[in-house]
């Protein structure tokens, strides 16, 4: 069960990225309608984060910094295609949690309460038998 496919990019000069995000999602759905796309300009997260999650965050300075702030260390991973067609990986906290089948809270941006809600919502144990969920 795939909740969504997150497409993250970093364009600091795009102050109306909501429209661009929606356009990119629409184009992705046209190409692959079976996937639940979600596109977000990480450079603009600080403009809506407080309204959505209840606390303000400072502007991010790069895609790598954005990925490093995602809710669980296991979710702090991005994959991209290079100009030559190779795959690259952004994993600021490493891939150890993936290999260990472990989910633990990233305290950079997520409170213990938000982490607990996410664990319930995402149902990692049902999706990945054998996963270890560490308390926040």
HUJODA-V553392 format. One record per residue. N is the residue number from 1. RES is the residue in one letter. SS is DSSP state (alpha for helix, beta for strand, coil for the rest). NEAR is the number of other ideal C-beta (glycine too) atoms within 8 Angstrom. Layout:
n/res/ss/near
N/RES/SS/NEAR
N/RES/SS/NEAR
//
This chain:
n/res/ss/near
1/X/coil/3
2/X/coil/6
3/X/coil/5
4/X/coil/7
5/X/beta/8
6/X/beta/7
7/X/beta/11
8/X/beta/11
9/X/beta/9
10/X/coil/11
11/X/coil/9
12/X/coil/5
13/X/coil/4
14/X/coil/10
15/X/coil/5
16/X/coil/6
17/X/alpha/12
18/X/alpha/7
19/X/alpha/7
20/X/alpha/11
21/X/alpha/11
22/X/alpha/9
23/X/alpha/8
24/X/alpha/10
25/X/alpha/12
26/X/alpha/8
27/X/alpha/8
28/X/alpha/12
29/X/alpha/10
30/X/alpha/6
31/X/alpha/6
32/X/coil/7
33/X/coil/6
34/X/coil/3
35/X/coil/9
36/X/coil/7
37/X/beta/11
38/X/beta/9
39/X/beta/13
40/X/beta/11
41/X/beta/13
42/X/alpha/12
43/X/alpha/12
44/X/alpha/11
45/X/alpha/12
46/X/alpha/10
47/X/alpha/5
48/X/coil/8
49/X/alpha/11
50/X/alpha/9
51/X/alpha/4
52/X/alpha/6
53/X/alpha/6
54/X/coil/4
55/X/coil/7
56/X/coil/6
57/X/coil/9
58/X/coil/5
59/X/coil/5
60/X/coil/12
61/X/coil/4
62/X/coil/7
63/X/alpha/11
64/X/alpha/8
65/X/alpha/10
66/X/alpha/14
67/X/alpha/15
68/X/alpha/11
69/X/coil/11
70/X/coil/10
71/X/coil/10
72/X/beta/14
73/X/alpha/10
74/X/alpha/10
75/X/alpha/8
76/X/coil/13
77/X/coil/11
78/X/beta/9
79/X/beta/7
80/X/beta/8
81/X/beta/6
82/X/coil/8
83/X/coil/3
84/X/coil/4
85/X/coil/5
86/X/coil/6
87/X/beta/7
88/X/beta/8
89/X/beta/9
90/X/beta/11
91/X/coil/10
92/X/coil/9
93/X/coil/8
94/X/coil/6
95/X/coil/8
96/X/alpha/7
97/X/alpha/13
98/X/alpha/8
99/X/alpha/6
100/X/coil/7
101/X/coil/8
102/X/beta/10
103/X/beta/12
104/X/coil/11
105/X/beta/11
106/X/coil/15
107/X/coil/5
108/X/coil/6
109/X/coil/8
110/X/coil/12
111/X/coil/6
112/X/alpha/7
113/X/alpha/6
114/X/alpha/10
115/X/alpha/13
116/X/alpha/9
117/X/alpha/8
118/X/alpha/11
119/X/alpha/10
120/X/alpha/7
121/X/alpha/6
122/X/alpha/8
123/X/coil/7
124/X/alpha/10
125/X/alpha/8
126/X/alpha/4
127/X/alpha/8
128/X/coil/7
129/X/coil/4
130/X/coil/5
131/X/coil/11
132/X/beta/8
133/X/beta/9
134/X/coil/8
135/X/coil/3
136/X/coil/8
//
